């Protein structure tokens, strides 16, 4: 089907109009419209968004479901009760990324599976918060090796929400204890992740972008002086990195991850996998020993840094995904 006949739906969390006009999101939308496609945005939790309504679309994208983690149970229910049955009843509708992949990627417990598969990453401990109170959590943290700081983060979350660095696990500060209590009080955040701090973050975190399983562009995200969070809200700056300048261990990890996900989700059809996993962002940092530490595999609503891609390869491949 040509682009001029495609009816594209962007599912959002929050106001659809605001999401479509926010920085970076207007580029693919405008490109699709120039190609003749009809585009529309609706909140996934809109009560009027029934399966019969969704059946009128050719392509449905979940890329703009920012902050879905604040509505975790409802979002998972929407995927299971609406989108997966929709695909079964209307297999011609292109939904991406595939809901089964998104359900796997929603909780960072998937990192344990990647670690077991041999990917190099920060040592991570997952704590079931329902089994702990403040005293037992303090005991766990204080029992960690004293040699390096650790990062606390929720296994379900984004944009640095509840992220906290403990510089001296054996000597918890008041702020450290308050953060642990915040985890105990929070809802829908999954497990508490206690992750060894990667010192290489000071030199920046690489984001490698893949469309259809093929590398398109890369960005280096550098935190502000004295900061460890690379989000722009915390002063992080971003710059495009040419493929030839991406360290070889990072490139190898990215391709290995594409191969791992293809093996896991392809269901025996590697070509069909390109439709199920239209986009992937691989985040990680280089270590002093020259190895690459995988931080995350972003498959739900990653910022794709399309406006940083000077040769437009990323936006071209991304828009093509909607036209198939």
N, C-alpha and C positions, 0 to 999 in steps of 0.2 A: 504494500500500500504506500502511495506517495505521501510526502509530508502534507500536501494540500488537503488530504482527506483524513488526516489524523486528528482525533479529538483527545487531547491530553489533559489529564487531571493531576494537579499537584496537591497532595494531601499535606495539611499543615497542622501544627499545634499553635493555637493562638489565632489572631486576626489574619485571615488569608491575604487581604489587600496589603497589610503591612509587611508580611513575609515576602510577598512577591516583589515588593519595591525596595527591600532592604539591600544593603551593599553586597554585591556579588550575585544575588539571585535574579536580578533583572536581566543579566546578560544572557543566560540560556533561554529565558522566556521570550525576550525580544528576538533572539536568533530564530527560535521556532516560529514565531509569528511572521517574521520576514519570509520564512520558507513556506508560509501558507497554512501552517497548522493552527487549529483552534485550541487555545489554552484556557484553563479554568483552575481556580484554587478553591478548595473547601476544607474546613476543619474536619479531621477524621472523626471527631466526636459529635458532629452535627447530627441531630436526631433525624433529620430528613434525608440523610445520606444512607439510603437503604441499598440492599444488594441489587434490586431492580434498577435503581438510579445509576449505580456504578456500572451496570452492564451496558450502558450507552457509551462508555468510553473505550477507546482503543488502547490507551496507555495510561497507567497509573503509577505515579512516582511518590515514594515516601521520603525523598531526600530532604524535604523541608519540614519534617516533623520534629523540629527543634524543641527541646524541653519536654519531650514525651516522658522523660524519666520522672517528672512531677506527677504523672498520671499512670504509673507503671502498670498497675493491675488492669485498668480500663484499656490501655493501649494493647496489652497482650491479649485481652479478651477480644478486641476488635480484629486483631490479626487472625486469631483462631476461629472466631465465630462468623466473620464476614469475609475477609480477604482470601483465606485458604479455600473455603467453600465456593467463593466466586470463581477462583481459578479452576476448580474442579468442574464447575458447571459451564464455564465459558473459557476454555483453554486458549482461545485466540487473543484474549486480553493480556497485554504485557504488563505485569506488575513487577516493579523492581525498586530496591533489591527484593528478592524472593522472601515472603514472610517467614519461611522456615529458617532462612539464613539470619534474618533479623532477630527472631526469637533466640537463636543461639548466641547472637552477638550482644543482646540486651544486657546481660550480666557478665561482668569481667571475670567471672569464674572460668570462662573459656580460656583464659590465660594459663590456667593449670593444665588444660589439655595440650596447649601449645608447648608448655614447658616439658610435659611428659613426652612430647614428640621430638624433643631435642633442640627446640629453638632457644637461643641464648637470650636471657631477659633478666631483669632484677629479681632477686629472690623475693618471693611474695608469699605471705601467710594470709589465709582467709579465716576470719573469725565469725562464727555464728553469734550475732549479738543477743539472740534470745537465750543463750546459755551463759550470759555474763552480766555482771553488774560493774559499777565503777571500780570497786576494789580488785576484782579478778582481772579486769582489763589492765589496770595499772600494774598488777603483778606480771602479766604477760609481757608488757612493754619493758618493764624493768629487768626482765630476765633475758632480754636480747643482748647480743654482743655490744660492747661499748665503743667499738672501733669506728663506727660510722653512724650518721644520722639515718632516720627512717622517715618515710612518707606515709601518712594516714590518708586514705581516700575511700569513698564508698564503692562497692563493686557495681552499683548502678548509679550513674551520675555523669555529668559533663560540665565543661567550662570552669573547672576548678572548684565546683561546689563542695564544701566541707573538706577540701584538700588542706592538709596541715603538715608541716615538717617539725619533727622532734629532733633537736640537735644533740641532746644527751639523754638517751633512753633511761640511764640509771639515775638521772637527776631531773625528774619531771618538774616543769614549772607550773604555775597556776594556770597559764594559758593552755598548756598541754592537757591538764586535767579537765579544764572546761571543754576542750575540744572532744575528749573522750566521752564526756557526758552528753555533748551535742549528738554524737553518734548514737548513743543509747536512746535519746529522745526522738530521733528522726524517724520518719515513716518512709516505706518504699525505697530503701537505699540498698537493699541486698545485704551483703556481708561487709564487715570492716576489713579492708585490705591494709596490711602492714608490709610495706615494700622498702627494700634497701634503697637508699638514695643513690642515684647515679650522678657522680661528680661531673661527668661529661656534659650535663645539661647546661653548664655555664657557657660552653662553646656553641650550644644550639641543638635543637631537635630537628631531625630531618623528617619531612613528610613526602613520601613517594606516592604518586597518584597513578592508578591503573583504571582504564576504561576497557570494558570487554576483555579483561585479563591482560591487557597490553599496557606497558608503561607509556604515559603521555608527558608528564612533567613532574618536577620536584621543587620543594620549597625548604629553605632553612629558616627555622623560627628561633630567634635569639632572645632570651629573657633580658629584662632591664638589669642594670648593675645591682647586684645584691639580691636579686629576685630569682626564684626557681620556677615559677609558673610562667609559661610562655604565651598565655592568652593575651590578646591585645588590651583587654581590660586591666591587665597588670603591667602594661608598658612594653609588652613584647613587640619586636619588629620582625617583619618577614621579607625574604628576598628569594627570587627564583634561583635555582641551581641547575645548570646544564647537566644532562645525563653523564657526560664525560667527567664532570666534577663531583658526581656523587661517589663516595667511597665504595670500592668494590664489595666489601662485606655487606654494606647496606643494599646494594643491587642484588647480591646473591640471596640475601634474606627475603627481599621483596618477591623475587621469582619463586623461591622455595615456598613462600606463604601462598602465592597464587596456586601453585601445584598442590599444596596440602588441601586448600579449600575446594579445588576442583575434584580431588579424589574423594573428599568427604561429602560433597553435595551434588555432584554431577549426575548421580543415579545412572551411571553407565553411559552417559551421553555428554562427552566433553564439549561438543559444539553447542548443545543446549545450555550448558553452564554459562556461556557468555550472555545469555538472556536472563539467567537467574541472578548473576552477580555482575551487574552493569558497572558498578563503581566500587573501588576499594582504596582506602588510604592507609598506608603503612607508616607508623610513627616509631622513631627510635633515635638513639644517640650513639655516638662513637665513644669507645672507651680508650683509656691510655694505652692499653695493650694492642690496639688496632682492631679489636672485635666490635661488632655492632650489637647493641642491646635493644631488642624489640620491646617497645613500650605498649603499643596497642595496635589492633587491627580494626579500623573504623569502617563499618559496613551499613550503618543505619542512616545518619544524617550528618556526615562529615562535611566540614567546609572544604571545598575542592580547590580553592585558590585559583580559580579560572582566570581572574583578572591579572594574575602575576605571570601567566603563560604567554610570553611575547610572540611565539610562532603560531599561537591559536590552535595548536594540535589538540589540546585538552577540550576546548569548547566544541571543536569540530567533531571529535569522537563522541563527546557527551550528547550533542544534539542528534547525532546519527542514531544513538540508542533509542530515542523517542520516535524515530521515523520508520523503524523496522516493523 
